[in-house]
């Protein structure tokens, strides 16, 4: 799948930078074009791979390149004010060559959480390509303001994009781990999962052809209908015999020299279970998911149609959805078989319920504070009136 990626804010820019590194390392071409948008000049300067001309500094007249200080209302305001500058960078993207836009943003800070929904709304108004979001939820130990920002931004972001894929830092940070090393590892996890998902179907002429092709339309159909999505991942190291087990042998069943077919099938079904029931990017109950997509990646001799079909049927049973798609993504020089499960339209998500409660409580507090301020103001006016003495 060819994507135009836009990293909004510090976290968004770093993750898009990491996707470009993944493309260079793996030889894939997921990122057709990359843009970084930020209100902090230092964050833009810290990027390694996004071209200089594709880095957009917004809010210069308001914050002078120093960022918005976790004020996501200000982040939204400057995004609206400088939307033409962002559009200038988007105009350089060969949109006819991309399948979708992906806006990546941390939802706890100010620039990304405030500006990403503004940009999503703008892009959907202009372009016919789908506009997806990848939102990174802050950890609970990052501070109350970040949780509040996420609670406010989440509802807006999910409404403005065609689908919001979510990664919850709270479920991934290790206790005692430094923030810097923790986020570096988290960014690797994000790119690993989404790299396999979006890389499926993007092959060059000399690469292995998938037996059950997963192309961009399969991903788009799975993400259709909006809502929230989560990604599961599981992998197992295998012995890679590159000399056999191509597409022809998988069709004809002549795999015995390189691989026992039953073991291949069992490994695949086991990896599908681990991916769906293990560590999801956004922990949730998979039952009730509206749509799902299964992608198996690895050496072609370790992939087969029977295992993928069994995994797909198991996902249908567990989710209760009839919209479960599946296929393989052969990588000839890989030493791992990996399973990626995309669950779209998830409903039973404790973290989202928690954020909604935070948002409601915050709104009530704001209303109480506003009401108290108005009452205090009235009392002050009355007191001033009582203290006024006649001049004559």
N, C-alpha and C positions, 0 to 999 in steps of 0.2 A: 504494500500500500504506500503510495507516494503522498507525503504530508508536507504542508507548509506549517512549520512550527513557530510559534511566537511565545517567547518566554517573557512573562510580565512580572516585574519585581525581581528581588535578589534570588530567591529560590527557583523561580521559573527560568531565569537566565542560566543559572548553573546547570539545571537539568537538561535544557536544550543543548548547552555546550557538551554535556555528557553524551547525549544522543549522537552528536556529530563525531565524537571520539569513537563511539560504538560503530558507526558507519565505516569510519576509516579502518578500524581494527578488524572488523568482520568482512569487509568488502561489500556490505549491503548498501542500499541507496534509499533508505526510508525517508530521510530528510531531504526533500527536493529544494527547500529554501528555509533559512532560519533568520529570525528577527529577535532582537532583545529590546525591551522597553523598560525604562526605569527612571525614577526621579532622583536617584543617587548616582553621581558621576563615578565615584570610586567603585561601585558595584559593576558598572559597565566596563571600566578599565580592567577589572579583574578577570574578565572572560578570556578564554584562550583561542576558541575556534570560530566563533560567530564573527563574520567580517565586520570591520570597523564601520563601513558605510551602512551596515544593517543594525547598528546600535543607536537607539533613539532615546535622547535625554528629554524628558518632559518636565513641565512645572518650573522652568528656570526663572520665570518672572516671580513665582511665589516662594520657592524654597531654595533657589540659587544653587541647585545641584547637590543639596545636602540630604535629600530624602524627606519623607513626610512624617517620620517619627511615629510609626504605627497608628497614624490617624487615617483610617480607611475612608472616612467621609471626604477628607481632603484629597486622598488618592483618587477617588471617583471624580471629584470636581476637576482636578488638573487633567485627568484622562479625557474628560468631555471638552475641556478648553483646548487641549492640544491634539484632538483626534485627527486633524488634518496633517500634522507632522507624522503621526503613526501611519496614516494612510499613504503618505509619501513613500515610506519604506515598504508597505504592503504592495504598492504599485509596481515595485521591481520584481515581485514574485510572478513567475510564469504560471498563472492560475490554471491555464488550459492543460498543464502537465501534472496537476495535483488532484488527488481524490478527495481531500478534505483539509480543513484547517484544524490545528490542535493548539489551543491556548493553554500554556502551562503556568500555574501560579501557586505560590504558597498562600494559604487562606488566613494565616494568622497575622501577617504584617499589614502595612498600610497601602503600599503602592499596588501590589498584586491583588490583594483581596478587594480593594476598592475599584481598581481600573480594569481588571479582567472581564467582569460582567459588562462594563461599558463597551469594551472592544467587541465582545461577542455579539451584542445587540447591533452594533454598527456593521460588522461583517455579514451578519444574517440579512440585514436590510439590502446589502449591495450584491452579494454573491449567491449563486444557486448551490454551490458545494456545501456539504455539511460542515457545521462548526462545532467541534467537540471541545470539552474542557478536561484538563487533568489537574485536579485540585489536591493540594497537599495540606492535610489537617495538622495543626500544631500539637505537640505533646502537652500533656497536662502540667508538666513541670516548667513550661516556658513562661507561665504567668497568665493572670486573669485577663489582661487586655487582649492577648492573642486568642484566647478561647472566645472572648466576646466578639472579636473581629470575625473569627471563623463562623460563629453562629449567625452573625448579620450577613456575611458574604455568601454563605452556603445557599441560603434560600434564593438569593438573587441570581447567583451563578447557574444553579441548576435550572432555573426558569429561562435563562437567556441562551443556553447552549442546546444543541440537539441531543447531547448525552454528556453527563458528567462522570468521568472515571475518577475514583478517589483513592488516595493513598494516605493512610492514617499513621502519622509518626508515633502516636501513643502505643500502637501495637508492635512497633519495631525497634524503638530505642532500648538498648540494653541498660540495666541498672548499673550505675557507676561509670558509664561510658561518657567520655568527653563529648561536648556538643559537636565539635569539629569532626572528630573521627566518626561519631554516630551518624551525622548527616552524609558524610562521604560514603559510608556503607549503605545507607538508605538510598542514595542516588543510584548506586550500582544496582540495587535490587529493582528499582523502578525501571531502569534501562534494560536490565536483563529480561524482565517479564514482557514489557511492551515491545522490546526489540524483536522477540520471537513472534509475538502476535502480529505486529505490523509488517514484519519481514516475510511472512508467509505469502507465497505466490510471486514474490519479486525475485526472479531468477534470470541469470544470464544464459546465453546460448550454450555454454559448455558445462552448465550445472545439471544436476540430476533433476528429472521431471517428477513432480509429485504424482502419486497414484490417485489420490483424492485431493484435487486442487482446492486450496482455500485462497480465493482472490479477494480483492478489495470489496467487491459487491457482497460477499458473505459477511465481512466485518460490518459494512454499512447496514445491511439488513438486520444483523444482530443488535446493533446500537440504535436502530430505528425505534421510534416511539418515545424517546426521551427517558427521563429518570436518571437513576444512579447505577453505576457499574463498579464491579470489583474484579480483581484478577487473582487467580491461583496459579501456583507454579510448583513443579516437582521434577527432579532430575536424578539420573542414575548413571554412573560411569560404566562404560562397556568397552569391550575389545573391538577395535575398528579394523576389520579386514576389508581394505579398500578394493580388493581385486574382484569381489563378487557381490551378488545381491542387488543388482540394479533393478530398474523398472520391469524389464522383460521377465527376470526370474521371479519377481513378486507376482506377476500375472500368471505365470505357468506353474508356479509352485515348486520350482527347482531350487529350493533354498537350503537343502539338507547339508550341502558341502560347507556352507558358511554359518549356518544358524539353525537351531531347532525351532521350528515354527510355533510349537506349543509354548515354549519358553518366551518367545517374542510376544505372543498374544498375552500371556500372563503378565509380563513386565509392563506392557502398555496399559492394561486394565488397572494394574496396581498403581501406576503413576497417575492415572486419571483420578483415582480415588484420593490419593495423597494431595493432588493439586486442589481438588474441590473441597476437601474436608480439613485441609491443613491451614497454613498461614496465608490468609487472603490479604490483599492490600487494604481492604476495608472489611474487618470481621463481621460476619452476619450469618443468619440461617439461610442455607441455599434453597430450602423448600419455598416455593412461591415465586422464585425468579421467573420473570416473564420470558426471557430468551437466553440461550447459552451458545457458546462456540468453543469447540475443542480443537487445539492445534498440537500435533506431535512432531517434534523436531529431532533430528539425529542422523547417523549413518543410514543409508537406504536399506542395508541388509538387516537392520534392527527395527524396521517399520513394516507393518503389514495391514492390509485392509480389514482382516478379521478382528484384530485387536482394537483398531479405531472404531469399528462398528459396535463392538461390545461396549467400549467406553462411552460412546454416544448414547446407546440405549440405557446404560446405567445412569447417565446424567438425566435423561428423560424421566426415569423413575424417581430419582432423588429430588428433582426440581418441580416435577409435575407439569413441565412445559412440553408442548409438542413442537416448539420452535428451537430445536437443538441441532446445530450444524457441526460438522467435523471434517478434518482432513489432515494431511501430513506436509511437512516442510523438510525435505531431505537436505542434509548438510554433509557432504562426502567426507570432509576432513575433521569432523567432530568426534570427540571421544565420549560424548554423553548422549543419552536419550532423554529428552525433556518434554514435559507435558504442560501446556498452558491452557487454563480454562477461563474464559471470559463469561461472567454472569451479569446480565443486563436487566435492568428493571427490578433490582432487589428491593425487598420491602421491610423485612424484619431486621433492622440495623440498630443495635443499642446506642452506638455513638451518635447517630443522627438524632435519635430521640433525645439524647442528652443535650445536644446542641440546640435543639428546638426549645427545650426547657430553659436553657441559659438565655436564649433570645427573648422568650416570653417574660422571664424574671427581670431581665435588663430593661425591657420596655416598660414593665410595671414600675420599676424603680425610677426610671426617667420621668414617667408620668407623676409619681409621688413627689419627686424632687421639684418638678415644674409647678405642681399644685402648691407645695410648701413655699416655694419662692414667691408665687403670686400672693399667697396669704400674708407672708412677711412684708411684701411690698405694700399691700393694703394697710397693714397695721402701722407701718412707718408713715404713710401718707396721713392716716387718721391722727397719729400722735403729733405730727407736724402741724396739722390743722388746729389741734387742741392747744398747742404751745404758742401759736401765733397770738400776739397781743395787738389790740387796735392801736394804730399809729396816733390817733387823736382822741 
